[in-house]
Amino acid sequence: MSFIAQNKRWLLPFLGILAAGVLWMNLRDDGAPASAPAPAPAPPPVTEPATVDQPDGGGDLHGLEALPGSETDNAPLLLAGRQPIAVRQRGPAASPTLHPELWKALFSPKPPPAPVHVNPDPPGALPVVDFILESGRRLEAWVKGRGYREGDSLGGGYRLKRILGDGVVVTSSAGERRVPLRPSNPPRHRAGGHR
């Protein structure tokens, strides 16, 4: 048998009395006037903070000390905030007075130095064009056994700008130069035969 079943003769009347007591206390408090809250406890008196002697001699703790009462009193500020605004303060703000002569004395950072353009290494020897190959609309200039089209880099700092009938125009850091075909070669080869 459980504890409640064994002791129900005295347990049930006890629980009923408890419930009646709680109900009576709740009804009695509803009609009573609200009591005033207890006054707040007075703040503890301000005491001088203990200074800590540091064995290494470093660390200034004077900034953590409590300020004297006159420096932390906010009553003057509250009283000044209750005063009405003066008529001169209600108008629009006065335009600022500018003093360019004072601005000259201010620090102004120096602009960064202009970048120095260093010419790349001067181009090497001009390429020697062996021949020009024409295949339909496609033109190639052959230099040292390899075909190049317009816009290709020839090495040595040169780029092929334009292919002409009797030579090419190359560009480099030194500017544009016209390079003729090697004199012993015919001016142009056609794919499938010579011209």
Solvent accessible surface area in square Angstrom, and as a share of the most:
residue,aa,sasa,rsa
1,M,183,0.82
2,S,69,0.44
3,F,126,0.52
4,I,109,0.56
5,A,41,0.32
6,Q,114,0.51
7,N,34,0.17
8,K,111,0.47
9,R,219,0.80
10,W,138,0.48
11,L,28,0.14
12,L,109,0.54
13,P,72,0.45
14,F,105,0.44
15,L,93,0.46
16,G,42,0.40
17,I,126,0.64
18,L,91,0.45
19,A,65,0.50
20,A,60,0.46
21,G,31,0.30
22,V,85,0.49
23,L,109,0.54
24,W,157,0.55
25,M,103,0.46
26,N,88,0.45
27,L,117,0.58
28,R,137,0.50
29,D,88,0.45
30,D,117,0.60
31,G,71,0.68
32,A,59,0.45
33,P,126,0.79
34,A,104,0.81
35,S,102,0.66
36,A,90,0.70
37,P,124,0.78
38,A,89,0.69
39,P,124,0.78
40,A,90,0.69
41,P,122,0.77
42,A,90,0.70
43,P,115,0.72
44,P,111,0.70
45,P,114,0.71
46,V,128,0.74
47,T,99,0.58
48,E,148,0.66
49,P,56,0.35
50,A,94,0.73
51,T,89,0.52
52,V,97,0.56
53,D,134,0.69
54,Q,70,0.31
55,P,143,0.90
56,D,120,0.62
57,G,71,0.68
58,G,34,0.33
59,G,60,0.57
60,D,114,0.59
61,L,62,0.31
62,H,122,0.54
63,G,76,0.74
64,L,144,0.72
65,E,57,0.25
66,A,59,0.45
67,L,108,0.54
68,P,81,0.51
69,G,57,0.55
70,S,97,0.63
71,E,117,0.52
72,T,87,0.51
73,D,79,0.41
74,N,88,0.45
75,A,45,0.35
76,P,82,0.51
77,L,135,0.67
78,L,106,0.53
79,L,102,0.51
80,A,66,0.51
81,G,66,0.63
82,R,185,0.68
83,Q,119,0.53
84,P,113,0.71
85,I,108,0.55
86,A,42,0.33
87,V,121,0.69
88,R,200,0.73
89,Q,107,0.47
90,R,163,0.59
91,G,42,0.41
92,P,135,0.85
93,A,100,0.78
94,A,97,0.75
95,S,98,0.63
96,P,108,0.68
97,T,105,0.61
98,L,114,0.57
99,H,76,0.34
100,P,70,0.44
101,E,111,0.50
102,L,110,0.55
103,W,137,0.48
104,K,170,0.72
105,A,92,0.71
106,L,119,0.59
107,F,179,0.75
108,S,85,0.55
109,P,103,0.65
110,K,184,0.78
111,P,114,0.72
112,P,114,0.71
113,P,123,0.78
114,A,82,0.64
115,P,108,0.68
116,V,127,0.73
117,H,164,0.73
118,V,124,0.71
119,N,125,0.64
120,P,88,0.55
121,D,127,0.66
122,P,116,0.73
123,P,33,0.20
124,G,43,0.42
125,A,95,0.74
126,L,57,0.28
127,P,16,0.10
128,V,72,0.41
129,V,0,0.00
130,D,23,0.12
131,F,54,0.23
132,I,0,0.00
133,L,43,0.22
134,E,27,0.12
135,S,53,0.34
136,G,68,0.66
137,R,243,0.89
138,R,117,0.43
139,L,52,0.26
140,E,19,0.09
141,A,1,0.01
142,W,63,0.22
143,V,8,0.05
144,K,181,0.77
145,G,62,0.60
146,R,152,0.56
147,G,23,0.22
148,Y,22,0.08
149,R,125,0.46
150,E,96,0.43
151,G,40,0.39
152,D,56,0.29
153,S,64,0.41
154,L,22,0.11
155,G,43,0.41
156,G,53,0.51
157,G,56,0.54
158,Y,12,0.04
159,R,126,0.46
160,L,1,0.00
161,K,90,0.38
162,R,109,0.40
163,I,11,0.06
164,L,46,0.23
165,G,34,0.33
166,D,74,0.39
167,G,0,0.00
168,V,0,0.00
169,V,10,0.06
170,V,0,0.00
171,T,37,0.22
172,S,23,0.15
173,S,64,0.41
174,A,83,0.65
175,G,33,0.32
176,E,94,0.42
177,R,127,0.46
178,R,133,0.49
179,V,9,0.05
180,P,91,0.57
181,L,19,0.10
182,R,105,0.38
183,P,133,0.84
184,S,94,0.61
185,N,46,0.24
186,P,57,0.36
187,P,79,0.50
188,R,45,0.17
189,H,28,0.13
190,R,109,0.40
191,A,63,0.49
192,G,94,0.91
193,G,38,0.37
194,H,147,0.65
195,R,171,0.63
